[in-house]
Each structure stands twice: as structure tokens, then as C-alpha cells.
Amino acid sequence: MLEQVERTIEEYHMLDPGDRVVVGVSGGADSVCLLMLLQELREKKALSLYVVHINHMLRKEADEEERYVKSLCSKLFIPCSCFRKDIAGYAKELGCSVEEAGRQYRYECFEQVSREKDCKKIAVAHHRNDRAETLLFHLIRGTGMKGLGGISPIRGKVIRPLLGVSRREIEAYLEEKQIHYYIDASNKTEDYSRNRIRNRIIPQLEQLNNQAVLHMAETADLATEYWNYAEEQAERLEKELVRPVENGWEVNGEGLAAQPQLIRRHLIYRLLQNGSGEAKDLERQHVEQVLELLEKPAGKQVMLPYGITAHRTYRGIRIQKYMQGKEGKRLEPVLVSPEGVTVIPGFGCLEAHVSTWDSGREISKKVYTKMLDYGKINDTFFIRYPLPGDYFIMNEQGERKKVSRFFIDNKIPQEKRRSTLVLASGSRVYWIIGMRIGEDVKINAYTKQVMTVEFHCEKGESNG
């Protein structure tokens, strides 16, 4: 077991000597096994381990499992951070399933401890069966080559050392070592599609061939190789054929038409995913609708998920994301004038005025009135919704912070995130309206001109 896990770690270069690693441990068989194996490797690889346990407050056994994980970590002399969250309530707040809310909160906790302990890796306990279940889940719903890859061995700083072993091997290892673990009773229910795949479909497939899970994992590896190759080709073409435009991109039509169909599809999918920030509702038909524009005259357009529009231009195809007004009408990013009133249909208006700065003046502390150092704003700027990749300068050292991360850290509900506007130039955000401005445009001793901006909400929120 240990040798197999070591081979997986080496094959995918998951760990380097001296790494500091966050380990997610629920108290179940998979995560306890992961912890014990990393504990065995700790001295050999000079690892520093930090356990994170989340009590989702969904089951009566949750408190007992939390105490067990704390006790186990104490015996192993491994620091343990425990978090408690009413996940059922959190799911209602976010407007998503309990499963998705739990996953989101877990990774927020992993990231928090990772930053606090300066860890470069986060180890989670997905194994070969999880990968097979995910492949089948994607296949049933409809998927492409990426979905057939199931769960990837590495995603950013997240590593999955158990991906080469099966659930049976994990349970056999724990039995041999006489290591206690908890069984989550909710895994036996069939309230979730994934549980039905795990409890019904996988066992039936293994009756047909006891190596079914292994073969599905091998297929996932091949699919991932094909996907990675197509991704490399699309990334290369993106540099050659794609130019940025406000709120999106324009693809050179002649260059795109000269590519193999597979690479064309992949490039367009990549742009749609980058524009939306997610891929859940993006389907092959949407990619085909965009590619069909190559055969149509300039001016033709198609509407896509996540408020994305693709339209034919004389150069090629322009893909952009639009804001939505209250009545659901599309709204392009609105160019803001530094002097006068800019109307944002469906939202309100922005009043701006540039004046000479006098150090004796009081800086506005109102929610919807801000004073920006105009000398530090060199570009044209727009009001729009936040987009993937948006950032602001968070401190005097010039460090960046993603707007999406700001929303998460400040527990801004999903509904409010979708209705928040920003004042931005490209991906650089000067003001998250109603929240905060970037450190780089704050007034200081060197400020000569100030631009005062006041947002007047159509629905009349207080500007206190």
C-alpha cells in the first residue's frame, strides 16, 4: 500500500522534501488512511503535516468524529485545526446543494490553514473508486474528454496521493494496522446520484469484471492525456489568434478556420470557460453555435449561458460577457466619464468630479461616495460586473487580491456577488462599489488631483 502511494506521489511530483502539507481528515476510512500513510512518509520526506477537520453539523455522530480526529492527531503529534459550520444553513444562504456547500466550505478552510501555516500542498483522500464514480457521473450527464478524466491527481496545490489505490485496499490497510475509523451513514443512503453509482452501479460492474474500477481509472488517465495535449495546442493558438477586447476576446476567423476541428472546439471552449469562470452549463452545442458563426456574415450573433454573447465581426468572432439589468436586459460595460454623470441602465448612475486635492479636506467615509487619487488612474475605466481574473491592490506593498477571493473571505452571499458592480480598467479594479477601493488609488501625501465618485442606486440604498 505504502509503495503504491509513493509511486503515485513520484509519478505526479506531488511532494518535495521539506513540504508543509495541509491534510483534510474527516475521520472516515479514506482520510484516516491518507493521514497514516503521510505519517509513515513524514520522516523520510521531512514533511510538516497540519490536519484540518470540518464538523458539518449534519449528523449526531459529528461531534464524536471531531473528538476522534483531535485524539488521533494528538497521538501522532500533528497539529489539528477544527472548524464547525451549519452546512445546511450555509447551503440555503448560497442557494446550492448541501453537498456543494460542504465542499466549498471545506476548501475555504483548507486554504485558510494553508495560508496561516505557509503550506504549499493540500492533501485530500480521493481514491480510485472515487475517480471511477466521477467518470460515470460525468458520462451519464453528458461530458467531453475532460469529464472522462474524472478526478485529476493534482489541481493547483491540491494533491490526491490515494488516487492509485481502491477502497478495498484502503479498508484492508486499516484492518491490518488495526486503525479505527468512522463510517458516514449518509454514504449508504440513495439521496444523492453519486451514492447510487457507488452502492449500486459500481458493484454490478465489478460482477461483470472485478477489474472494472481499475480499467475505468486507466481510461481516465488516457482521457486526461488527450485533454492536456489539446489544451497545450489551444493555449498556443490563443497567443497567436486571440486578442483581448473589453469584457472578452476576439478570435481571428481566418486563422481559426485553418485549424483542425478538434482544436477549434477546444479553443472556443477554453474562451467560453474563461469568460464564464465555470463550465457547469457549457455544452458541446454552445461551442458548435459559436463555430457556425464562421460561415455567417458580420453582425450575426448567438446567446450563450452565463450572459455570454458571441457575434461575427469582419475580423472573426468576438466573445463577450454582458451585465444584466433588473429586467434581464443585456448591458455592455459602461464607459465612465471622470466629469459629470454616467447612467447605468437598471442600476442607477455614477456622478464623478475631478478637483485639486487639499490636504485639509476630509476624506469621504460614505459607502457610495469615494475619493480616488486621479493621478494614479491612467486608463479609461468602466462600470461592470466582476469577471474571472479581476483583482485589486490590497496593501501598500502592491500585493494583489482577486475580487472573488475578497467575496469569499468577507462571506458575501452569492446573490449579492452577482449584483455587485465594480469600477475597473481591464482586470484591475479601482472600486468594488459599496465595499472598498484599491490601496493603489487611495489618497496620500503625494496626491495632487482627486476624483470624487458617488454612486446613486436606483433603488435608493443609504449612502451612510
C-alpha positions as CSV (number, residue, x, y, z in Angstrom):
1,M,0.0,0.0,0.0
2,L,2.7,2.5,1.0
3,E,4.8,1.6,-2.1
4,Q,1.8,2.2,-4.4
5,V,1.1,5.6,-2.8
6,E,4.8,6.5,-3.1
7,R,4.7,5.6,-6.8
8,T,1.7,7.9,-7.3
9,I,3.4,10.7,-5.4
10,E,6.6,10.3,-7.5
11,E,4.8,9.9,-10.9
12,Y,2.9,13.2,-10.5
13,H,5.6,15.0,-8.5
14,M,3.1,15.6,-5.7
15,L,5.6,16.2,-2.8
16,D,9.1,17.6,-2.4
17,P,11.3,17.0,0.6
18,G,10.5,19.5,3.3
19,D,7.0,20.3,2.1
20,R,4.4,21.7,4.5
21,V,1.1,19.9,3.9
22,V,-2.5,20.5,4.9
23,V,-4.3,17.2,5.3
24,G,-8.1,17.0,5.2
25,V,-9.2,14.4,7.7
26,S,-12.9,13.7,8.3
27,G,-12.5,10.6,10.4
28,G,-13.7,8.2,7.7
29,A,-11.6,5.4,6.3
30,D,-10.2,7.2,3.3
31,S,-8.9,10.3,5.1
32,V,-7.6,8.4,8.1
33,C,-5.7,6.1,5.7
34,L,-4.3,9.2,4.0
35,L,-3.1,10.6,7.3
36,M,-1.5,7.4,8.4
37,L,0.4,6.9,5.1
38,L,1.7,10.5,5.1
39,Q,2.7,10.0,8.8
40,E,4.8,7.0,7.6
41,L,6.4,9.2,5.0
42,R,6.8,12.2,7.2
43,E,10.4,11.4,8.4
44,K,11.5,10.1,5.0
45,K,10.5,13.2,3.2
46,A,10.9,15.6,6.0
47,L,7.2,16.7,5.8
48,S,5.4,19.0,8.1
49,L,1.8,17.9,8.4
50,Y,-1.2,20.1,9.5
51,V,-4.6,18.4,9.8
52,V,-7.9,20.2,9.1
53,H,-11.2,18.7,10.3
54,I,-14.6,20.2,9.4
55,N,-17.7,19.4,11.6
56,H,-20.6,20.0,9.2
57,M,-23.1,19.7,12.0
58,L,-25.3,17.4,9.9
59,R,-25.2,14.2,11.9
60,K,-25.4,13.3,15.6
61,E,-22.0,11.5,15.2
62,A,-20.2,14.6,14.0
63,D,-19.0,15.7,17.5
64,E,-17.7,12.3,18.3
65,E,-15.8,12.2,15.0
66,E,-14.3,15.6,15.7
67,R,-13.1,14.3,19.1
68,Y,-11.6,11.2,17.5
69,V,-9.6,13.2,14.9
70,K,-8.3,15.5,17.6
71,S,-7.3,12.5,19.7
72,L,-5.6,10.7,16.7
73,C,-3.6,13.9,15.8
74,S,-2.5,14.3,19.4
75,K,-1.2,10.7,19.5
76,L,0.7,11.4,16.2
77,F,2.0,14.8,17.4
78,I,0.4,16.5,14.4
79,P,-1.3,20.0,14.8
80,C,-5.1,19.8,14.2
81,S,-7.4,22.7,13.3
82,C,-11.1,22.0,13.7
83,F,-13.9,24.1,12.1
84,R,-17.6,23.9,12.8
85,K,-20.3,25.1,10.3
86,D,-24.0,24.7,9.9
87,I,-23.7,23.5,6.4
88,A,-27.5,23.0,5.9
89,G,-28.0,26.7,6.7
90,Y,-24.9,27.7,4.6
91,A,-26.4,25.8,1.6
92,K,-29.6,27.9,1.9
93,E,-27.6,31.0,2.1
94,L,-25.6,30.2,-1.0
95,G,-28.6,28.8,-2.9
96,C,-26.9,25.5,-3.6
97,S,-27.0,21.8,-2.5
98,V,-25.7,20.7,0.9
99,E,-23.1,18.6,-0.9
100,E,-21.7,21.7,-2.8
101,A,-21.9,24.0,0.2
102,G,-19.9,21.4,2.2
103,R,-17.3,21.1,-0.5
104,Q,-16.9,24.9,-0.8
105,Y,-16.6,25.4,2.9
106,R,-14.0,22.6,3.3
107,Y,-11.7,24.1,0.6
108,E,-12.1,27.6,2.2
109,C,-10.9,26.1,5.5
110,F,-8.0,24.2,3.7
111,E,-6.9,27.4,2.1
112,Q,-7.1,29.4,5.3
113,V,-4.9,27.0,7.2
114,S,-2.6,26.7,4.2
115,R,-2.0,30.5,4.3
116,E,-1.6,30.5,8.1
117,K,0.9,27.7,8.1
118,D,2.6,28.6,4.8
119,C,1.7,25.2,3.2
120,K,2.2,24.7,-0.5
121,K,0.2,21.5,-0.7
122,I,-3.3,20.4,0.4
123,A,-3.7,16.6,0.5
124,V,-7.2,15.1,0.1
125,A,-8.3,11.5,0.2
126,H,-9.9,10.8,-3.2
127,H,-9.1,7.3,-4.4
128,R,-9.5,5.0,-7.5
129,N,-13.2,4.3,-6.8
130,D,-14.0,8.0,-6.4
131,R,-12.4,8.6,-9.8
132,A,-14.4,5.8,-11.4
133,E,-17.6,7.1,-9.8
134,T,-16.9,10.6,-11.1
135,L,-16.2,9.3,-14.6
136,L,-19.6,7.5,-14.7
137,F,-21.3,10.5,-13.2
138,H,-20.0,12.8,-15.9
139,L,-20.7,10.2,-18.6
140,I,-24.3,9.8,-17.6
141,R,-24.9,13.6,-17.5
142,G,-23.0,14.1,-20.8
143,T,-19.4,15.0,-21.0
144,G,-16.4,15.6,-23.1
145,M,-12.8,14.4,-22.8
146,K,-12.1,16.5,-19.7
147,G,-15.0,14.9,-17.9
148,L,-13.9,11.4,-18.8
149,G,-10.6,12.2,-16.9
150,G,-12.7,12.2,-13.7
151,I,-10.7,13.5,-10.7
152,S,-7.2,14.7,-11.6
153,P,-4.2,13.7,-9.4
154,I,-3.2,17.4,-9.0
155,R,-5.3,20.6,-9.1
156,G,-3.3,23.7,-8.2
157,K,-1.9,23.0,-4.7
158,V,-4.4,20.1,-4.1
159,I,-2.8,16.7,-4.3
160,R,-4.5,13.2,-4.2
161,P,-1.9,10.6,-3.2
162,L,-4.5,7.8,-2.9
163,L,-5.8,8.0,-6.4
164,G,-3.9,4.8,-7.4
165,V,-5.5,2.6,-4.7
166,S,-9.0,1.2,-4.3
167,R,-11.5,1.5,-1.5
168,R,-11.0,-2.2,-0.7
169,E,-7.2,-1.7,-0.4
170,I,-7.8,1.2,1.9
171,E,-10.1,-0.8,4.2
172,A,-7.7,-3.8,4.1
173,Y,-4.8,-1.5,5.1
174,L,-6.7,-0.1,8.1
175,E,-7.8,-3.5,9.2
176,E,-4.2,-4.9,9.0
177,K,-2.9,-1.9,11.0
178,Q,-5.9,-2.1,13.4
179,I,-6.7,1.5,12.9
180,H,-10.1,2.8,13.9
181,Y,-12.3,4.9,11.6
182,Y,-15.9,6.1,11.3
183,I,-18.4,5.1,8.7
184,D,-20.6,8.0,7.4
185,A,-24.1,6.6,7.4
186,S,-25.2,9.2,4.8
187,N,-23.0,7.4,2.3
188,K,-25.4,4.4,2.4
189,T,-28.5,6.5,1.6
190,E,-29.5,7.0,-2.0
191,D,-30.5,10.6,-1.7
192,Y,-27.6,11.6,-4.0
193,S,-26.8,10.4,-7.5
194,R,-23.2,9.7,-6.6
195,N,-24.3,7.3,-3.8
196,R,-26.5,5.3,-6.2
197,I,-23.5,5.0,-8.5
198,R,-21.3,3.9,-5.6
199,N,-23.7,1.5,-3.9
200,R,-25.5,0.0,-7.0
201,I,-23.8,0.6,-10.3
202,I,-20.1,0.0,-9.4
203,P,-20.8,-3.3,-7.6
204,Q,-22.8,-4.6,-10.6
205,L,-20.0,-3.6,-13.0
206,E,-17.5,-5.4,-10.7
207,Q,-19.7,-8.5,-11.0
208,L,-19.1,-8.4,-14.8
209,N,-15.4,-7.7,-14.4
210,N,-13.7,-7.5,-11.0
211,Q,-11.1,-5.1,-12.6
212,A,-13.8,-2.6,-13.7
213,V,-12.7,0.2,-11.4
214,L,-9.1,-0.2,-12.5
215,H,-10.0,-0.2,-16.2
216,M,-12.1,3.0,-15.7
217,A,-9.1,4.6,-13.9
218,E,-6.8,3.7,-16.8
219,T,-9.3,5.2,-19.3
220,A,-9.4,8.4,-17.2
221,D,-5.6,8.6,-17.4
222,L,-5.8,8.3,-21.2
223,A,-8.6,10.9,-21.5
224,T,-6.5,13.3,-19.3
225,E,-3.5,12.8,-21.6
226,Y,-5.6,13.7,-24.7
227,W,-7.2,16.6,-22.9
228,N,-3.8,18.0,-21.8
229,Y,-2.5,17.7,-25.4
230,A,-5.5,19.6,-26.8
231,E,-5.1,22.2,-24.0
232,E,-1.5,22.8,-24.9
233,Q,-2.4,23.3,-28.6
234,A,-5.3,25.6,-27.8
235,E,-3.1,27.6,-25.4
236,R,-0.5,28.1,-28.2
237,L,-3.2,29.2,-30.7
238,E,-4.7,31.5,-28.2
239,K,-1.5,33.5,-28.2
240,E,-1.5,33.6,-32.0
241,L,-5.1,34.1,-32.8
242,V,-6.9,35.8,-29.9
243,R,-6.7,39.5,-28.9
244,P,-8.4,40.9,-25.8
245,V,-11.3,43.3,-26.1
246,E,-13.3,45.0,-23.3
247,N,-15.0,42.2,-21.4
248,G,-13.9,39.5,-23.7
249,W,-11.8,38.4,-26.7
250,E,-11.8,38.4,-30.5
251,V,-10.6,35.4,-32.4
252,N,-9.1,35.7,-35.8
253,G,-11.6,34.0,-38.1
254,E,-9.2,33.1,-40.9
255,G,-6.7,31.6,-38.5
256,L,-9.4,29.7,-36.6
257,A,-10.9,28.2,-39.8
258,A,-7.5,26.8,-40.8
259,Q,-7.2,24.6,-37.6
260,P,-8.4,21.0,-37.2
261,Q,-11.9,20.8,-35.9
262,L,-10.8,19.3,-32.6
263,I,-8.5,22.2,-31.8
264,R,-11.1,24.8,-32.9
265,R,-13.6,23.3,-30.5
266,H,-11.1,23.3,-27.7
267,L,-10.0,26.9,-28.2
268,I,-13.6,28.1,-28.2
269,Y,-14.5,26.0,-25.1
270,R,-11.5,27.4,-23.4
271,L,-12.5,31.0,-24.1
272,L,-16.1,30.4,-23.0
273,Q,-15.0,28.8,-19.8
274,N,-12.6,31.7,-19.1
275,G,-15.4,34.2,-19.8
276,S,-17.9,32.5,-17.5
277,G,-15.5,31.3,-14.8
278,E,-17.1,27.9,-14.8
279,A,-18.2,25.1,-17.1
280,K,-21.2,23.5,-15.5
281,D,-23.7,24.7,-18.1
282,L,-21.4,24.9,-21.1
283,E,-22.2,22.1,-23.6
284,R,-20.9,21.0,-26.9
285,Q,-23.9,22.6,-28.7
286,H,-22.7,26.0,-27.4
287,V,-19.3,25.5,-28.9
288,E,-20.8,24.5,-32.2
289,Q,-23.1,27.5,-32.2
290,V,-20.0,29.8,-31.9
291,L,-18.1,27.9,-34.6
292,E,-21.1,28.1,-37.0
293,L,-20.6,31.9,-37.0
294,L,-17.6,31.4,-39.2
295,E,-20.0,30.6,-42.0
296,K,-22.2,33.6,-41.4
297,P,-21.9,37.3,-42.3
298,A,-20.7,40.0,-39.9
299,G,-23.3,41.1,-37.4
300,K,-24.8,37.6,-36.7
301,Q,-24.7,36.6,-33.0
302,V,-25.7,33.8,-30.6
303,M,-26.7,34.0,-26.9
304,L,-24.9,31.6,-24.5
305,P,-25.0,30.6,-20.8
306,Y,-23.7,32.9,-18.1
307,G,-24.6,36.1,-20.0
308,I,-22.1,35.5,-22.8
309,T,-22.7,36.6,-26.4
310,A,-20.7,35.6,-29.4
311,H,-21.0,37.6,-32.6
312,R,-19.4,37.6,-36.1
313,T,-17.1,40.5,-36.9
314,Y,-15.2,41.3,-40.0
315,R,-12.0,40.0,-38.3
316,G,-13.6,36.9,-36.8
317,I,-15.6,36.1,-33.7
318,R,-16.0,38.3,-30.7
319,I,-16.9,36.6,-27.4
320,Q,-18.0,38.9,-24.5
321,K,-19.8,38.8,-21.2
322,Y,-22.5,41.3,-20.5
323,M,-24.1,42.6,-17.4
324,Q,-27.8,42.1,-16.7
325,G,-30.2,44.9,-15.9
326,K,-33.1,44.3,-13.5
327,E,-35.4,43.3,-16.3
328,G,-32.8,40.8,-17.5
329,K,-31.7,43.0,-20.5
330,R,-28.1,42.7,-21.6
331,L,-25.9,45.6,-20.7
332,E,-22.5,46.2,-22.0
333,P,-19.7,47.6,-19.7
334,V,-20.5,51.3,-19.3
335,L,-17.6,53.8,-20.1
336,V,-17.3,56.2,-17.2
337,S,-16.6,59.9,-17.6
338,P,-14.4,61.5,-15.0
339,E,-16.5,64.6,-15.2
340,G,-20.3,64.5,-15.0
341,V,-23.0,61.8,-14.7
342,T,-22.8,58.3,-16.2
343,V,-26.1,56.4,-16.3
344,I,-26.1,52.7,-15.8
345,P,-29.5,51.4,-17.0
346,G,-31.2,49.3,-14.5
347,F,-28.8,50.2,-11.7
348,G,-28.6,53.9,-11.2
349,C,-25.9,56.5,-12.1
350,L,-22.4,57.5,-11.2
351,E,-21.5,61.1,-10.6
352,A,-17.8,62.0,-10.9
353,H,-15.8,65.2,-10.4
354,V,-12.1,65.9,-10.6
355,S,-10.6,68.6,-8.4
356,T,-7.3,69.8,-6.9
357,W,-6.5,68.0,-3.7
358,D,-6.2,70.0,-0.5
359,S,-4.8,68.1,2.5
360,G,-7.1,70.0,4.7
361,R,-10.2,68.3,3.2
362,E,-11.9,65.4,4.8
363,I,-11.8,62.1,3.0
364,S,-15.3,60.7,2.5
365,K,-16.2,57.6,4.6
366,K,-19.6,57.1,2.9
367,V,-20.4,53.7,1.5
368,Y,-21.3,55.0,-2.0
369,T,-19.0,58.0,-2.2
370,K,-15.3,57.5,-2.6
371,M,-12.3,59.8,-3.3
372,L,-9.6,58.3,-5.6
373,D,-6.2,59.6,-6.4
374,Y,-6.8,60.6,-10.0
375,G,-3.1,60.8,-10.9
376,K,-2.9,57.1,-10.4
377,I,-5.7,56.3,-12.9
378,N,-4.1,56.4,-16.4
379,D,-6.6,54.4,-18.4
380,T,-10.2,54.6,-19.4
381,F,-12.4,52.8,-17.0
382,F,-15.8,51.1,-16.9
383,I,-18.6,50.0,-14.6
384,R,-19.5,46.4,-15.0
385,Y,-20.0,43.1,-13.1
386,P,-16.9,41.4,-11.7
387,L,-15.2,38.9,-14.0
388,P,-12.9,35.9,-13.5
389,G,-9.3,37.3,-13.1
390,D,-10.4,40.6,-11.6
391,Y,-8.1,41.9,-8.8
392,F,-7.5,44.9,-6.7
393,I,-4.3,46.1,-4.9
394,M,-4.8,45.1,-1.3
395,N,-2.0,46.8,0.6
396,E,0.9,49.4,0.4
397,Q,3.3,46.7,-0.8
398,G,1.3,46.4,-4.0
399,E,0.1,42.8,-3.5
400,R,-2.9,41.8,-5.5
401,K,-6.1,40.1,-4.3
402,K,-8.7,38.5,-6.5
403,V,-12.2,40.0,-6.2
404,S,-13.6,36.5,-6.0
405,R,-11.3,35.8,-3.0
406,F,-12.4,39.1,-1.4
407,F,-16.1,38.0,-1.7
408,I,-15.3,34.6,-0.1
409,D,-13.2,36.0,2.7
410,N,-15.9,38.5,3.6
411,K,-18.7,35.9,3.3
412,I,-20.5,37.9,0.7
413,P,-23.6,35.8,-0.3
414,Q,-23.7,34.5,-3.9
415,E,-26.8,36.6,-4.7
416,K,-25.1,39.8,-3.6
417,R,-21.9,38.9,-5.6
418,R,-23.9,38.6,-8.7
419,S,-25.4,42.1,-8.3
420,T,-22.3,43.9,-7.2
421,L,-20.7,46.3,-9.6
422,V,-17.1,47.4,-10.0
423,L,-15.2,50.4,-11.4
424,A,-12.4,48.8,-13.4
425,S,-9.9,49.2,-16.2
426,G,-9.2,45.8,-17.8
427,S,-8.9,43.3,-14.9
428,R,-7.7,45.9,-12.4
429,V,-10.5,47.0,-10.1
430,Y,-10.4,50.5,-8.5
431,W,-13.6,50.3,-6.5
432,I,-15.9,47.4,-5.5
433,I,-18.9,49.6,-5.4
434,G,-20.5,49.7,-1.9
435,M,-17.5,47.9,-0.4
436,R,-13.9,49.1,-0.8
437,I,-11.4,50.8,-3.1
438,G,-7.9,49.6,-4.1
439,E,-5.0,50.6,-1.9
440,D,-3.2,52.0,-5.1
441,V,-5.8,54.7,-5.6
442,K,-6.1,55.9,-2.0
443,I,-5.2,59.5,-1.3
444,N,-1.8,60.1,0.3
445,A,0.8,62.9,0.9
446,Y,1.7,62.9,-2.8
447,T,-1.9,63.3,-4.2
448,K,-2.4,66.3,-6.4
449,Q,-5.8,65.6,-8.0
450,V,-8.7,63.7,-6.6
451,M,-11.7,62.2,-8.4
452,T,-14.8,62.1,-6.2
453,V,-17.2,59.4,-7.4
454,E,-20.7,59.0,-6.0
455,F,-22.9,56.1,-7.0
456,H,-26.7,56.8,-6.8
457,C,-28.6,53.5,-6.5
458,E,-31.8,53.3,-8.5
459,K,-33.4,51.5,-5.5
460,G,-32.2,54.2,-3.1
461,E,-29.8,52.5,-0.7
462,S,-28.5,54.7,2.1
463,N,-25.1,56.4,1.4
464,G,-24.2,56.5,5.1
